[in-house]
Amino acid sequence: MRQTRRNHYLSPATGDDAEAVLGHALVSLGTQRQLWPGDAGVILHLLTSLIAQAERRLPQAVADARDQDYSWAEIADLLGVTRASAWQRFATPAQPVSASHDDQSGQEPPVA
């Protein structure tokens, strides 16, 4: 039987490391889009663009974790949500990044 890895997971966290990476991402994206990062509206646009892109990647990341035998409870821990919430959002097969993630399966979540 596979040993549980659940005790070793960290829920989503913020801190100096994440702030530094986000700062670099904002500058990089702003440079690529030729936008001035000194404007508050530009920062809002860049932040929401990065958030939207990260949200589009989540379904495939969850599918990859499931392919590597992560349980719904383990995935939920990593996402900082409940197991049922993770299952409801991501139980359908991941669509390519360019597709939307609107359809939901009517099945009950598997027991972790």
FENNOR-V486967 format. One record per run of one state. SS is the DSSP state (H for helix, E for strand, - for the rest). FROM is the first residue (numbers start at 1). TO is the last residue. If there is no record, write none. Layout:
SS	FROM	TO
SS	FROM	TO
//
This chain:
-	1	5
H	6	8
-	9	15
H	16	32
-	33	39
H	40	67
-	68	71
H	72	79
-	80	82
H	83	90
-	91	112
//
